[in-house]
């Protein structure tokens, strides 16, 4: 029996304020995932849906236990095909 081709591509963009899209000292928000989703939808074959989830927390740092705990929670909520991680280092 042939394998069923996936019909949905699920992507998690995970990280800190850069992932959330904070700008203008927190007065605005424009996550990169929106533009990425637009470009991917243009490039994906017909019939493939895209589900993009953005999980960014300002001030979160990759070295903090909370970063790893939040990451673990996110990836157990839903199976993702791709995960893009941009974690703060300072």
N, CA, C and O atoms as CSV, one atom per row, in Angstrom:
chain,resi,resn,atom,element,x,y,z
A,1,UNK,N,N,0.845,-1.170,0.000
A,1,UNK,CA,C,0.000,0.000,0.000
A,1,UNK,C,C,0.899,1.244,0.000
A,1,UNK,O,O,1.808,1.336,0.825
A,2,UNK,N,N,0.665,2.200,-0.905
A,2,UNK,CA,C,1.486,3.411,-0.927
A,2,UNK,C,C,1.200,4.291,0.288
A,2,UNK,O,O,0.093,4.309,0.827
A,3,UNK,N,N,2.229,5.013,0.696
A,3,UNK,CA,C,2.057,5.943,1.816
A,3,UNK,C,C,1.198,7.118,1.381
A,3,UNK,O,O,1.290,7.586,0.246
A,4,UNK,N,N,0.369,7.584,2.291
A,4,UNK,CA,C,-0.473,8.745,2.028
A,4,UNK,C,C,0.378,10.007,2.109
A,4,UNK,O,O,1.117,10.206,3.074
A,5,UNK,N,N,0.271,10.849,1.100
A,5,UNK,CA,C,1.021,12.103,1.109
A,5,UNK,C,C,0.390,13.063,2.116
A,5,UNK,O,O,-0.834,13.134,2.226
A,6,UNK,N,N,1.218,13.797,2.846
A,6,UNK,CA,C,0.665,14.754,3.810
A,6,UNK,C,C,-0.083,15.874,3.091
A,6,UNK,O,O,0.324,16.316,2.017
A,7,UNK,N,N,-1.161,16.319,3.687
A,7,UNK,CA,C,-1.928,17.410,3.100
A,7,UNK,C,C,-1.777,18.699,3.889
A,7,UNK,O,O,-2.240,19.754,3.456
A,8,UNK,N,N,-1.132,18.618,5.041
A,8,UNK,CA,C,-0.929,19.797,5.882
A,8,UNK,C,C,0.517,19.841,6.353
A,8,UNK,O,O,1.052,18.847,6.844
A,9,UNK,N,N,1.135,20.992,6.201
A,9,UNK,CA,C,2.486,21.229,6.705
A,9,UNK,C,C,2.346,22.094,7.952
A,9,UNK,O,O,1.826,23.208,7.882
A,10,UNK,N,N,2.808,21.587,9.089
A,10,UNK,CA,C,2.696,22.317,10.358
A,10,UNK,C,C,4.073,22.818,10.781
A,10,UNK,O,O,5.027,22.048,10.893
A,11,UNK,N,N,4.150,24.124,11.013
A,11,UNK,CA,C,5.420,24.750,11.379
A,11,UNK,C,C,5.240,25.539,12.672
A,11,UNK,O,O,4.266,26.272,12.840
A,12,UNK,N,N,6.192,25.374,13.574
A,12,UNK,CA,C,6.238,26.154,14.810
A,12,UNK,C,C,7.420,27.110,14.733
A,12,UNK,O,O,8.555,26.684,14.518
A,13,UNK,N,N,7.158,28.399,14.906
A,13,UNK,CA,C,8.209,29.408,15.055
A,13,UNK,C,C,8.281,29.711,16.546
A,13,UNK,O,O,7.333,30.242,17.124
A,14,UNK,N,N,9.392,29.378,17.157
A,14,UNK,CA,C,9.517,29.412,18.611
A,14,UNK,C,C,10.703,30.274,19.010
A,14,UNK,O,O,11.770,30.185,18.402
A,15,UNK,N,N,10.523,31.111,20.032
A,15,UNK,CA,C,11.657,31.893,20.498
A,15,UNK,C,C,11.289,33.029,21.430
A,15,UNK,O,O,10.401,32.915,22.275
A,16,UNK,N,N,12.007,34.135,21.245
A,16,UNK,CA,C,11.884,35.282,22.141
A,16,UNK,C,C,11.123,36.418,21.456
A,16,UNK,O,O,10.274,36.174,20.599
A,17,UNK,N,N,11.432,37.660,21.838
A,17,UNK,CA,C,10.722,38.817,21.291
A,17,UNK,C,C,10.926,38.971,19.788
A,17,UNK,O,O,10.044,39.490,19.105
A,18,UNK,N,N,12.060,38.537,19.261
A,18,UNK,CA,C,12.277,38.610,17.816
A,18,UNK,C,C,11.294,37.701,17.083
A,18,UNK,O,O,10.792,38.052,16.015
A,19,UNK,N,N,11.028,36.551,17.652
A,19,UNK,CA,C,10.048,35.637,17.060
A,19,UNK,C,C,8.649,36.225,17.163
A,19,UNK,O,O,7.855,36.113,16.229
A,20,UNK,N,N,8.346,36.850,18.291
A,20,UNK,CA,C,7.029,37.463,18.468
A,20,UNK,C,C,6.870,38.693,17.578
A,20,UNK,O,O,5.750,39.097,17.266
A,21,UNK,N,N,7.977,39.278,17.175
A,21,UNK,CA,C,7.919,40.407,16.260
A,21,UNK,C,C,7.859,41.766,16.926
A,21,UNK,O,O,7.431,42.740,16.307
A,22,UNK,N,N,8.282,41.848,18.183
A,22,UNK,CA,C,8.270,43.130,18.885
A,22,UNK,C,C,9.145,44.147,18.158
A,22,UNK,O,O,10.250,43.836,17.713
A,23,UNK,N,N,8.630,45.355,18.050
A,23,UNK,CA,C,9.422,46.472,17.524
A,23,UNK,C,C,8.896,47.763,18.142
A,23,UNK,O,O,7.878,47.757,18.833
A,24,UNK,N,N,9.574,48.838,17.898
A,24,UNK,CA,C,9.186,50.147,18.435
A,24,UNK,C,C,9.023,50.098,19.953
A,24,UNK,O,O,8.037,50.584,20.507
A,25,UNK,N,N,10.018,49.496,20.609
A,25,UNK,CA,C,10.034,49.389,22.071
A,25,UNK,C,C,8.797,48.675,22.613
A,25,UNK,O,O,8.296,49.013,23.686
A,26,UNK,N,N,8.314,47.693,21.869
A,26,UNK,CA,C,7.167,46.914,22.310
A,26,UNK,C,C,5.819,47.500,21.939
A,26,UNK,O,O,4.783,46.927,22.277
A,27,UNK,N,N,5.814,48.639,21.247
A,27,UNK,CA,C,4.541,49.257,20.865
A,27,UNK,C,C,3.927,48.589,19.639
A,27,UNK,O,O,2.731,48.728,19.381
A,28,UNK,N,N,4.746,47.872,18.893
A,28,UNK,CA,C,4.251,47.190,17.699
A,28,UNK,C,C,4.657,45.732,17.703
A,28,UNK,O,O,5.550,45.315,18.440
A,29,UNK,N,N,3.984,44.969,16.867
A,29,UNK,CA,C,4.277,43.547,16.781
A,29,UNK,C,C,4.097,43.099,15.331
A,29,UNK,O,O,3.035,43.294,14.740
A,30,UNK,N,N,5.136,42.502,14.772
A,30,UNK,CA,C,5.079,42.015,13.397
A,30,UNK,C,C,5.979,40.781,13.293
A,30,UNK,O,O,7.138,40.898,12.897
A,31,UNK,N,N,5.461,39.605,13.644
A,31,UNK,CA,C,6.292,38.401,13.628
A,31,UNK,C,C,6.708,38.008,12.213
A,31,UNK,O,O,5.944,38.173,11.262
A,32,UNK,N,N,7.916,37.491,12.085
A,32,UNK,CA,C,8.414,37.052,10.780
A,32,UNK,C,C,7.605,35.890,10.223
A,32,UNK,O,O,7.614,35.644,9.017
A,33,UNK,N,N,6.909,35.176,11.096
A,33,UNK,CA,C,6.150,34.003,10.655
A,33,UNK,C,C,5.037,34.363,9.666
A,33,UNK,O,O,4.667,33.539,8.830
A,34,UNK,N,N,4.511,35.565,9.752
A,34,UNK,CA,C,3.465,35.983,8.817
A,34,UNK,C,C,3.975,36.041,7.390
A,34,UNK,O,O,3.344,35.514,6.474
A,35,UNK,N,N,5.115,36.679,7.204
A,35,UNK,CA,C,5.708,36.774,5.862
A,35,UNK,C,C,6.190,35.405,5.390
A,35,UNK,O,O,6.043,35.063,4.217
A,36,UNK,N,N,6.761,34.631,6.295
A,36,UNK,CA,C,7.211,33.290,5.948
A,36,UNK,C,C,6.034,32.437,5.474
A,36,UNK,O,O,6.144,31.727,4.474
A,37,UNK,N,N,4.921,32.505,6.181
A,37,UNK,CA,C,3.732,31.740,5.792
A,37,UNK,C,C,3.247,32.159,4.408
A,37,UNK,O,O,2.877,31.316,3.591
A,38,UNK,N,N,3.249,33.456,4.151
A,38,UNK,CA,C,2.824,33.958,2.839
A,38,UNK,C,C,3.710,33.389,1.731
A,38,UNK,O,O,3.209,32.910,0.714
A,39,UNK,N,N,5.017,33.443,1.933
A,39,UNK,CA,C,5.951,32.946,0.912
A,39,UNK,C,C,5.820,31.438,0.717
A,39,UNK,O,O,5.869,30.947,-0.410
A,40,UNK,N,N,5.654,30.709,1.811
A,40,UNK,CA,C,5.512,29.258,1.698
A,40,UNK,C,C,4.219,28.874,0.982
A,40,UNK,O,O,4.214,27.959,0.159
A,41,UNK,N,N,3.128,29.567,1.289
A,41,UNK,CA,C,1.862,29.266,0.604
A,41,UNK,C,C,1.984,29.488,-0.898
A,41,UNK,O,O,1.389,28.753,-1.686
A,42,UNK,N,N,2.742,30.487,-1.292
A,42,UNK,CA,C,2.967,30.742,-2.717
A,42,UNK,C,C,3.773,29.621,-3.364
A,42,UNK,O,O,3.596,29.335,-4.548
A,43,UNK,N,N,4.658,28.985,-2.596
A,43,UNK,CA,C,5.570,27.985,-3.147
A,43,UNK,C,C,5.080,26.541,-3.007
A,43,UNK,O,O,5.511,25.667,-3.760
A,44,UNK,N,N,4.194,26.289,-2.061
A,44,UNK,CA,C,3.737,24.915,-1.824
A,44,UNK,C,C,2.865,24.420,-2.975
A,44,UNK,O,O,2.141,25.201,-3.593
A,45,UNK,N,N,2.939,23.129,-3.257
A,45,UNK,CA,C,2.070,22.569,-4.295
A,45,UNK,C,C,0.597,22.719,-3.919
A,45,UNK,O,O,0.247,22.805,-2.742
A,46,UNK,N,N,-0.243,22.748,-4.927
A,46,UNK,CA,C,-1.681,22.853,-4.702
A,46,UNK,C,C,-2.157,21.665,-3.867
A,46,UNK,O,O,-1.715,20.534,-4.069
A,47,UNK,N,N,-3.047,21.931,-2.942
A,47,UNK,CA,C,-3.584,20.875,-2.096
A,47,UNK,C,C,-2.873,20.722,-0.762
A,47,UNK,O,O,-3.337,19.979,0.103
A,48,UNK,N,N,-1.746,21.417,-0.582
A,48,UNK,CA,C,-1.023,21.362,0.691
A,48,UNK,C,C,-1.418,22.587,1.514
A,48,UNK,O,O,-1.213,23.723,1.087
A,49,UNK,N,N,-1.982,22.348,2.689
A,49,UNK,CA,C,-2.327,23.445,3.595
A,49,UNK,C,C,-1.133,23.733,4.499
A,49,UNK,O,O,-0.295,22.867,4.748
A,50,UNK,N,N,-1.080,24.957,4.976
A,50,UNK,CA,C,-0.015,25.365,5.888
A,50,UNK,C,C,-0.639,25.827,7.194
A,50,UNK,O,O,-1.552,26.653,7.203
A,51,UNK,N,N,-0.135,25.285,8.298
A,51,UNK,CA,C,-0.515,25.750,9.634
A,51,UNK,C,C,0.751,26.267,10.302
A,51,UNK,O,O,1.701,25.517,10.526
A,52,UNK,N,N,0.750,27.553,10.616
A,52,UNK,CA,C,1.911,28.201,11.212
A,52,UNK,C,C,1.539,28.664,12.609
A,52,UNK,O,O,0.552,29.377,12.790
A,53,UNK,N,N,2.320,28.264,13.591
A,53,UNK,CA,C,2.100,28.703,14.971
A,53,UNK,C,C,3.315,29.522,15.405
A,53,UNK,O,O,4.457,29.129,15.167
A,54,UNK,N,N,3.057,30.657,16.039
A,54,UNK,CA,C,4.123,31.514,16.536
A,54,UNK,C,C,4.073,31.522,18.055
A,54,UNK,O,O,3.032,31.792,18.654
A,55,UNK,N,N,5.210,31.222,18.671
A,55,UNK,CA,C,5.300,31.228,20.131
A,55,UNK,C,C,6.570,31.974,20.520
A,55,UNK,O,O,7.640,31.380,20.656
A,56,UNK,N,N,6.432,33.279,20.696
A,56,UNK,CA,C,7.562,34.102,21.107
A,56,UNK,C,C,7.267,34.784,22.428
A,56,UNK,O,O,6.170,35.302,22.633
A,57,UNK,N,N,8.245,34.785,23.327
A,57,UNK,CA,C,8.085,35.421,24.637
A,57,UNK,C,C,9.235,36.400,24.841
A,57,UNK,O,O,10.393,35.987,24.897
A,58,UNK,N,N,8.932,37.694,24.953
A,58,UNK,CA,C,9.983,38.682,25.164
A,58,UNK,C,C,10.798,38.381,26.418
A,58,UNK,O,O,10.247,38.050,27.468
A,59,UNK,N,N,12.096,38.499,26.293
A,59,UNK,CA,C,12.990,38.294,27.426
A,59,UNK,C,C,13.365,36.851,27.675
A,59,UNK,O,O,14.205,36.573,28.530
A,60,UNK,N,N,12.763,35.928,26.948
A,60,UNK,CA,C,13.102,34.520,27.144
A,60,UNK,C,C,14.495,34.259,26.582
A,60,UNK,O,O,14.853,34.782,25.527
A,61,UNK,N,N,15.265,33.462,27.278
A,61,UNK,CA,C,16.653,33.170,26.908
A,61,UNK,C,C,16.812,31.661,26.801
A,61,UNK,O,O,16.323,30.917,27.651
A,62,UNK,N,N,17.496,31.213,25.756
A,62,UNK,CA,C,17.641,29.779,25.489
A,62,UNK,C,C,18.264,29.020,26.658
A,62,UNK,O,O,17.993,27.832,26.835
A,63,UNK,N,N,19.086,29.681,27.450
A,63,UNK,CA,C,19.761,29.011,28.565
A,63,UNK,C,C,18.857,28.835,29.790
A,63,UNK,O,O,19.201,28.085,30.704
A,64,UNK,N,N,17.713,29.512,29.820
A,64,UNK,CA,C,16.814,29.414,30.973
A,64,UNK,C,C,15.999,28.124,30.913
A,64,UNK,O,O,15.576,27.712,29.833
A,65,UNK,N,N,15.774,27.483,32.063
A,65,UNK,CA,C,14.919,26.286,32.082
A,65,UNK,C,C,13.517,26.566,31.530
A,65,UNK,O,O,12.910,25.689,30.915
A,66,UNK,N,N,13.004,27.768,31.742
A,66,UNK,CA,C,11.653,28.096,31.269
A,66,UNK,C,C,11.550,28.002,29.748
A,66,UNK,O,O,10.501,27.642,29.215
A,67,UNK,N,N,12.636,28.326,29.054
A,67,UNK,CA,C,12.661,28.241,27.589
A,67,UNK,C,C,12.463,26.794,27.155
A,67,UNK,O,O,11.640,26.504,26.287
A,68,UNK,N,N,13.220,25.894,27.764
A,68,UNK,CA,C,13.121,24.468,27.417
A,68,UNK,C,C,11.759,23.892,27.814
A,68,UNK,O,O,11.184,23.086,27.082
A,69,UNK,N,N,11.252,24.305,28.963
A,69,UNK,CA,C,9.944,23.812,29.413
A,69,UNK,C,C,8.835,24.268,28.466
A,69,UNK,O,O,7.954,23.487,28.109
A,70,UNK,N,N,8.887,25.527,28.068
A,70,UNK,CA,C,7.879,26.058,27.140
A,70,UNK,C,C,7.976,25.353,25.789
A,70,UNK,O,O,6.961,25.040,25.167
A,71,UNK,N,N,9.206,25.109,25.344
A,71,UNK,CA,C,9.417,24.405,24.081
A,71,UNK,C,C,8.818,22.995,24.145
A,71,UNK,O,O,8.126,22.564,23.222
A,72,UNK,N,N,9.087,22.295,25.226
A,72,UNK,CA,C,8.566,20.937,25.390
A,72,UNK,C,C,7.041,20.935,25.378
A,72,UNK,O,O,6.426,20.068,24.757
A,73,UNK,N,N,6.427,21.905,26.064
A,73,UNK,CA,C,4.957,22.001,26.063
A,73,UNK,C,C,4.426,22.220,24.645
A,73,UNK,O,O,3.458,21.583,24.230
A,74,UNK,N,N,5.071,23.127,23.910
A,74,UNK,CA,C,4.598,23.443,22.555
A,74,UNK,C,C,4.646,22.236,21.627
A,74,UNK,O,O,3.698,21.985,20.883
A,75,UNK,N,N,5.742,21.493,21.669
A,75,UNK,CA,C,5.865,20.385,20.719
A,75,UNK,C,C,5.041,19.167,21.122
A,75,UNK,O,O,4.856,18.252,20.320
A,76,UNK,N,N,4.543,19.148,22.362
A,76,UNK,CA,C,3.660,18.050,22.748
A,76,UNK,C,C,2.191,18.381,22.479
A,76,UNK,O,O,1.351,17.481,22.450
A,77,UNK,N,N,1.875,19.661,22.281
A,77,UNK,CA,C,0.495,20.057,21.985
A,77,UNK,C,C,0.048,19.582,20.612
A,77,UNK,O,O,-1.110,19.212,20.419
A,78,UNK,N,N,0.975,19.595,19.661
A,78,UNK,CA,C,0.640,19.287,18.282
A,78,UNK,C,C,1.893,18.757,17.593
A,78,UNK,O,O,2.994,19.237,17.862
A,79,UNK,N,N,1.741,17.784,16.718
A,79,UNK,CA,C,2.919,17.333,15.977
A,79,UNK,C,C,3.274,18.352,14.892
A,79,UNK,O,O,2.433,18.702,14.063
A,80,UNK,N,N,4.504,18.819,14.902
A,80,UNK,CA,C,4.973,19.771,13.896
A,80,UNK,C,C,5.907,19.062,12.930
A,80,UNK,O,O,6.662,18.167,13.310
A,81,UNK,N,N,5.840,19.482,11.676
A,81,UNK,CA,C,6.756,18.953,10.667
A,81,UNK,C,C,8.094,19.680,10.727
A,81,UNK,O,O,9.154,19.079,10.553
A,82,UNK,N,N,8.025,20.977,10.975
A,82,UNK,CA,C,9.227,21.806,11.089
A,82,UNK,C,C,9.118,22.648,12.352
A,82,UNK,O,O,8.026,23.051,12.753
A,83,UNK,N,N,10.269,22.910,12.975
A,83,UNK,CA,C,10.343,23.840,14.104
A,83,UNK,C,C,11.497,24.788,13.831
A,83,UNK,O,O,12.626,24.358,13.593
A,84,UNK,N,N,11.205,26.081,13.866
A,84,UNK,CA,C,12.224,27.119,13.702
A,84,UNK,C,C,12.413,27.754,15.072
A,84,UNK,O,O,11.464,28.280,15.653
A,85,UNK,N,N,13.638,27.705,15.587
A,85,UNK,CA,C,13.907,28.214,16.928
A,85,UNK,C,C,14.864,29.395,16.850
A,85,UNK,O,O,15.918,29.315,16.220
A,86,UNK,N,N,14.488,30.482,17.492
A,86,UNK,CA,C,15.331,31.665,17.592
A,86,UNK,C,C,15.297,32.079,19.055
A,86,UNK,O,O,14.404,32.809,19.484
A,87,UNK,N,N,16.279,31.606,19.818
A,87,UNK,CA,C,16.279,31.851,21.252
A,87,UNK,C,C,17.257,32.930,21.654
A,87,UNK,O,O,18.377,32.987,21.145
A,88,UNK,N,N,16.840,33.776,22.556
A,88,UNK,CA,C,17.704,34.823,23.059
A,88,UNK,C,C,18.926,34.261,23.767
A,88,UNK,O,O,18.890,33.172,24.340
A,89,UNK,N,N,19.995,35.019,23.714
A,89,UNK,CA,C,21.245,34.572,24.320
A,89,UNK,C,C,21.763,35.541,25.364
A,89,UNK,O,O,22.786,35.268,25.991
A,90,UNK,N,N,21.097,36.654,25.569
A,90,UNK,CA,C,21.610,37.634,26.531
A,90,UNK,C,C,20.672,37.833,27.687
A,90,UNK,O,O,20.958,38.626,28.584
